[in-house]
């Protein structure tokens, strides 16, 4: 399994500013906007991200969940999918959540997998009660983890 976070591709529904913010943290990021693919279907977006070797980051949970299941049923592989909540939140929270998700999936087999923020959130809450952090989170200060969890 990978030890460094995979490159990411931002679906058109994700705030394009996230690309710059993640790049400042050292992540490799491509976007639908940069690819000129703003009108492409979700399937085309996922296929394109896969050709780039990227995991797709989206807010579109319902469409990408169905698409993930269809790819699996058809025996097709994809680069992985991360779904982040879109509800109103500070942009800084979106950045921290995206960075944390990318680090978290790097320790997993993320190819052709589907991850939601809630998956990591539950692990962080469980580990917080136990006094530990998931692998890859020792470099995230407690205030950033708290911010990602919505505590402040």
URVENPE-V950239 format. One record per pair of residues at least 12 apart in sequence whose C-alpha atoms are under 7 Angstrom apart, sorted by the first residue. I is the first residue (numbers start at 1). GAP is how many residues later the second one is. D is the distance in Angstrom with one decimal. If there is no record, write none. Layout:
# URVENPE-V950239
i = [I,I]
gap = [GAP,GAP]
d = [D,D]
This chain:
# URVENPE-V950239
i = [1,1,1,2,2,3,3,4,5,5,5,6,6,6,6,7,7,7,7,7,8,8,8,8,8,8,8,9,9,9,9,9,9,9,9,10,10,10,10,10,10,11,11,11,11,11,11,12,12,12,13,13,14,14,18,21,22,22,43,46,47,49,50,50,53,54,55,55,55,56,56,56,57,57,57,58,58,58,59,59,59,59,60,61,68,77,78,78,79,79,80,80,80,80,80,81,81,81,82,82,82,83,83,83,84,84,85,93,93,96,96,97,103,104,121]
gap = [106,107,108,104,105,103,104,102,97,98,101,48,49,96,100,20,21,22,47,48,20,21,22,46,47,48,49,20,21,22,40,45,46,47,48,20,21,22,46,47,48,20,21,34,45,46,47,20,21,26,45,46,44,45,77,74,73,77,24,32,31,30,28,29,26,25,24,25,26,24,25,26,24,25,26,24,25,26,24,25,26,27,23,22,46,35,33,34,32,33,30,31,32,33,34,32,33,34,32,33,34,32,33,34,32,33,32,54,55,48,52,51,33,32,28]
d = [6.3,6.3,6.1,5.3,6.2,5.5,6.0,5.9,5.3,5.1,4.8,6.4,6.7,6.8,6.5,6.7,4.8,5.7,4.9,6.4,6.3,4.7,6.2,4.8,4.9,5.9,6.7,5.7,4.7,5.3,5.9,5.7,6.0,4.8,6.0,6.3,4.6,6.1,5.9,5.0,6.4,6.5,5.6,6.9,6.6,6.0,5.2,5.3,6.6,5.7,6.5,6.5,6.0,6.5,6.3,6.7,6.8,6.8,6.8,6.9,6.8,6.8,5.3,4.6,6.1,5.5,4.8,4.6,5.6,6.2,4.8,6.1,6.0,4.8,5.9,6.3,5.1,6.3,5.3,5.2,5.8,5.6,6.9,6.0,6.9,5.3,6.2,4.6,4.8,5.6,5.4,4.8,4.7,4.8,6.0,6.3,4.8,6.0,6.2,4.8,5.7,6.2,4.7,6.3,6.2,5.4,7.0,6.2,5.3,6.9,5.9,5.5,6.1,6.5,6.8]
